[in-house]
């Protein structure tokens, strides 16, 4: 893995973890928000050129 990819991967993991924290409280809008943030970060980070 390139060194430039370390921070975005950590951010994606943290976004998914934040989404998982909201699942027990059933605040689905927050779950969707954090999962969307993870998907957006992944799309920008791993886009094909």
PyMOL commands that set and color helices and strands:
alter all, ss='L'
color gray80, all
select helices_A, chain A and resi 5-23+28-45
alter helices_A, ss='H'
color red, helices_A
deselect
rebuild
show_as cartoon
